[in-house]
Amino acid sequence: MKTKLTLTMDETVIEQAKAYAKEQGRSLSAIFENYVKAVSRSERDKLTTEEFSPIVKRLTGSLNLPKNFDYKNAVSEAINEKYSQ
């Protein structure tokens, strides 16, 4: 079900958003809806590649990491390696 939403924002931001939507050939409502879905933890896993920009679509699958990959540990190890010399 679609429901109307009224937002109050800086006029400059609104104009920039309208220009961006026009460049993308999409409605401002669709862009805002996809943005909220992308940042929403509950919806993040449900997004399809159709909702991402062309750049993100091209990058999809280019990096294959194990499911148990620990990003924080990898960063910590890289920092330790860099500065322990």
MDAnalysis code that builds the backbone (N, CA, C; Angstrom):
import MDAnalysis as mda
import numpy as np

u = mda.Universe.empty(255, n_residues=85, atom_resindex=np.repeat(np.arange(85), 3), trajectory=True)
u.add_TopologyAttr("name", ["N", "CA", "C"] * 85)
u.add_TopologyAttr("resid", np.arange(1, 86))
u.add_TopologyAttr("resname", ["MET", "LYS", "THR", "LYS", "LEU", "THR", "LEU", "THR", "MET", "ASP", "GLU", "THR", "VAL", "ILE", "GLU", "GLN", "ALA", "LYS", "ALA", "TYR", "ALA", "LYS", "GLU", "GLN", "GLY", "ARG", "SER", "LEU", "SER", "ALA", "ILE", "PHE", "GLU", "ASN", "TYR", "VAL", "LYS", "ALA", "VAL", "SER", "ARG", "SER", "GLU", "ARG", "ASP", "LYS", "LEU", "THR", "THR", "GLU", "GLU", "PHE", "SER", "PRO", "ILE", "VAL", "LYS", "ARG", "LEU", "THR", "GLY", "SER", "LEU", "ASN", "LEU", "PRO", "LYS", "ASN", "PHE", "ASP", "TYR", "LYS", "ASN", "ALA", "VAL", "SER", "GLU", "ALA", "ILE", "ASN", "GLU", "LYS", "TYR", "SER", "GLN"])
u.atoms.positions = np.array([
    [0.837, -1.176, 0.000],
    [0.000, 0.000, 0.000],
    [0.888, 1.248, 0.000],
    [0.575, 2.164, -0.866],
    [1.318, 3.417, -0.944],
    [0.599, 4.474, -0.107],
    [1.372, 5.270, 0.624],
    [0.847, 6.339, 1.456],
    [1.637, 7.599, 1.187],
    [0.960, 8.726, 1.177],
    [1.619, 9.998, 0.923],
    [2.409, 10.438, 2.156],
    [3.594, 11.027, 1.907],
    [4.464, 11.516, 2.969],
    [4.897, 12.926, 2.613],
    [4.809, 13.831, 3.556],
    [5.269, 15.200, 3.347],
    [6.519, 15.416, 4.177],
    [7.578, 15.898, 3.529],
    [8.840, 16.154, 4.207],
    [9.172, 17.633, 4.122],
    [9.836, 18.140, 5.134],
    [10.316, 19.516, 5.133],
    [11.831, 19.473, 5.096],
    [12.401, 20.110, 4.055],
    [13.856, 20.114, 3.877],
    [14.302, 21.462, 3.356],
    [15.605, 21.661, 3.413],
    [16.211, 22.850, 2.839],
    [15.875, 22.899, 1.345],
    [15.521, 24.069, 0.856],
    [15.110, 24.231, -0.537],
    [16.195, 23.773, -1.514],
    [17.444, 24.041, -1.179],
    [18.553, 23.636, -2.047],
    [18.619, 22.118, -2.162],
    [18.422, 21.428, -1.064],
    [18.444, 19.964, -1.068],
    [17.311, 19.424, -1.935],
    [16.159, 20.028, -1.834],
    [15.011, 19.601, -2.630],
    [15.303, 19.763, -4.118],
    [15.859, 20.901, -4.501],
    [16.183, 21.143, -5.909],
    [17.233, 20.155, -6.405],
    [18.230, 19.873, -5.575],
    [19.258, 18.896, -5.956],
    [18.644, 17.506, -6.120],
    [17.759, 17.147, -5.222],
    [17.109, 15.838, -5.287],
    [16.248, 15.718, -6.541],
    [15.523, 16.773, -6.873],
    [14.695, 16.765, -8.080],
    [15.559, 16.640, -9.328],
    [16.671, 17.360, -9.354],
    [17.579, 17.296, -10.504],
    [18.159, 15.889, -10.636],
    [18.547, 15.299, -9.522],
    [19.097, 13.940, -9.543],
    [18.054, 12.948, -10.054],
    [16.839, 13.066, -9.553],
    [15.766, 12.162, -9.982],
    [15.527, 12.289, -11.484],
    [15.538, 13.506, -11.974],
    [15.330, 13.734, -13.407],
    [16.459, 13.107, -14.221],
    [17.705, 13.279, -13.760],
    [18.862, 12.685, -14.448],
    [18.751, 11.163, -14.499],
    [18.236, 10.575, -13.437],
    [18.120, 9.118, -13.341],
    [16.878, 8.582, -14.049],
    [15.980, 9.489, -14.428],
    [14.739, 9.059, -15.075],
    [13.811, 8.329, -14.123],
    [13.853, 8.723, -12.849],
    [13.040, 8.088, -11.820],
    [12.337, 9.158, -11.005],
    [11.305, 8.742, -10.301],
    [10.600, 9.696, -9.450],
    [11.375, 9.907, -8.161],
    [11.188, 11.070, -7.579],
    [11.823, 11.374, -6.299],
    [11.316, 10.409, -5.225],
    [10.056, 10.046, -5.298],
    [9.494, 9.082, -4.343],
    [10.198, 7.733, -4.437],
    [10.448, 7.255, -5.655],
    [11.117, 5.962, -5.837],
    [12.544, 6.012, -5.316],
    [13.238, 7.103, -5.576],
    [14.616, 7.243, -5.101],
    [14.652, 7.275, -3.579],
    [13.763, 8.046, -2.967],
    [13.726, 8.133, -1.506],
    [13.350, 6.779, -0.892],
    [12.387, 6.110, -1.486],
    [11.972, 4.804, -0.969],
    [13.127, 3.807, -1.017],
    [13.846, 3.769, -2.126],
    [14.983, 2.853, -2.239],
    [16.094, 3.220, -1.269],
    [16.293, 4.505, -1.032],
    [17.309, 4.936, -0.068],
    [16.952, 4.442, 1.335],
    [15.712, 4.626, 1.723],
    [15.287, 4.200, 3.061],
    [15.421, 2.683, 3.196],
    [15.069, 1.947, 2.152],
    [15.228, 0.491, 2.192],
    [16.691, 0.105, 2.350],
    [17.558, 0.825, 1.654],
    [18.987, 0.501, 1.693],
    [19.584, 0.722, 3.071],
    [19.129, 1.739, 3.779],
    [19.700, 2.035, 5.089],
    [18.956, 1.344, 6.226],
    [17.832, 0.781, 5.924],
    [17.046, 0.094, 6.947],
    [17.603, -1.304, 7.179],
    [17.973, -1.588, 8.392],
    [18.543, -2.907, 8.704],
    [17.577, -4.036, 8.363],
    [16.310, -3.835, 8.581],
    [15.356, -4.917, 8.350],
    [15.143, -5.197, 6.871],
    [15.382, -4.214, 6.020],
    [15.173, -4.395, 4.588],
    [16.460, -4.663, 3.823],
    [17.611, -4.415, 4.431],
    [18.888, -4.487, 3.716],
    [19.079, -5.818, 2.994],
    [18.737, -6.917, 3.634],
    [18.958, -8.227, 3.029],
    [17.937, -8.563, 1.945],
    [16.859, -7.813, 1.872],
    [15.813, -8.102, 0.899],
    [16.001, -7.358, -0.423],
    [16.945, -6.433, -0.490],
    [17.140, -5.648, -1.699],
    [17.607, -6.532, -2.846],
    [17.118, -6.226, -4.031],
    [17.579, -6.941, -5.221],
    [18.562, -6.056, -5.958],
    [19.306, -6.643, -6.866],
    [20.292, -5.854, -7.605],
    [19.627, -4.803, -8.479],
    [18.336, -4.950, -8.783],
    [17.629, -3.960, -9.585],
    [17.528, -2.620, -8.868],
    [17.630, -2.604, -7.560],
    [17.474, -1.383, -6.785],
    [18.786, -0.646, -6.584],
    [19.891, -1.192, -7.096],
    [21.187, -0.558, -6.944],
    [21.567, 0.201, -8.208],
    [22.474, 1.148, -8.067],
    [22.942, 1.923, -9.211],
    [23.735, 1.023, -10.156],
    [23.899, 1.437, -11.413],
    [24.663, 0.633, -12.376],
    [26.093, 0.335, -11.916],
    [26.719, 1.274, -11.233],
    [28.088, 1.059, -10.752],
    [28.112, -0.073, -9.735],
    [27.175, -0.060, -8.799],
    [27.118, -1.109, -7.779],
    [26.802, -2.455, -8.434],
    [25.909, -2.461, -9.423],
    [25.581, -3.708, -10.115],
    [26.815, -4.316, -10.771],
    [27.651, -3.467, -11.399],
    [28.859, -3.969, -12.059],
    [29.842, -4.552, -11.048],
    [29.858, -4.015, -9.842],
    [30.790, -4.484, -8.818],
    [30.297, -5.734, -8.088],
    [29.015, -6.037, -8.208],
    [28.444, -7.176, -7.505],
    [29.164, -8.457, -7.906],
    [29.625, -9.186, -6.921],
    [30.300, -10.451, -7.157],
    [31.785, -10.336, -7.436],
    [32.310, -9.124, -7.491],
    [33.731, -8.960, -7.805],
    [34.627, -9.280, -6.615],
    [34.072, -9.329, -5.442],
    [34.842, -9.637, -4.240],
    [34.176, -10.815, -3.535],
    [34.895, -11.908, -3.453],
    [34.353, -13.106, -2.800],
    [35.081, -13.337, -1.486],
    [34.380, -13.128, -0.399],
    [34.942, -13.330, 0.935],
    [34.222, -14.490, 1.605],
    [34.908, -15.210, 2.477],
    [34.235, -16.279, 3.207],
    [33.132, -15.713, 4.104],
    [32.129, -16.510, 4.362],
    [31.005, -16.052, 5.186],
    [31.439, -15.638, 6.585],
    [32.501, -16.240, 7.094],
    [32.962, -15.916, 8.443],
    [34.062, -14.855, 8.434],
    [34.200, -14.092, 7.341],
    [35.233, -13.060, 7.229],
    [35.031, -12.001, 8.310],
    [36.090, -11.713, 9.045],
    [36.046, -10.726, 10.126],
    [36.732, -9.448, 9.654],
    [35.941, -8.494, 9.197],
    [36.465, -7.248, 8.640],
    [37.309, -6.492, 9.664],
    [36.810, -6.376, 10.880],
    [37.548, -5.635, 11.914],
    [38.905, -6.282, 12.189],
    [38.940, -7.593, 12.220],
    [40.194, -8.303, 12.441],
    [41.151, -8.081, 11.270],
    [40.638, -8.105, 10.047],
    [41.478, -7.892, 8.867],
    [42.078, -6.491, 8.871],
    [41.286, -5.503, 9.235],
    [41.781, -4.124, 9.309],
    [42.836, -4.018, 10.399],
    [42.566, -4.607, 11.543],
    [43.514, -4.576, 12.652],
    [44.848, -5.216, 12.261],
    [44.790, -6.361, 11.594],
    [46.013, -7.032, 11.151],
    [46.778, -6.183, 10.143],
    [46.066, -5.543, 9.220],
    [46.721, -4.701, 8.215],
    [47.406, -3.507, 8.867],
    [46.755, -2.904, 9.840],
    [47.343, -1.760, 10.552],
    [48.574, -2.210, 11.333],
    [48.452, -3.332, 12.036],
    [49.601, -3.860, 12.787],
    [50.775, -4.162, 11.867],
    [50.495, -4.772, 10.732],
    [51.555, -5.099, 9.778],
    [52.214, -3.837, 9.231],
    [51.402, -2.846, 8.927],
    [51.931, -1.603, 8.352],
    [52.826, -0.854, 9.341],
    [52.408, -0.772, 10.587],
    [53.116, 0.064, 11.552],
    [54.089, -0.692, 12.467],
    [54.175, -2.006, 12.334],
    [55.090, -2.752, 13.199],
    [56.478, -2.917, 12.584],
    [56.675, -2.368, 11.422],
    [57.977, -2.508, 10.743],
    [59.002, -1.575, 11.289],
])
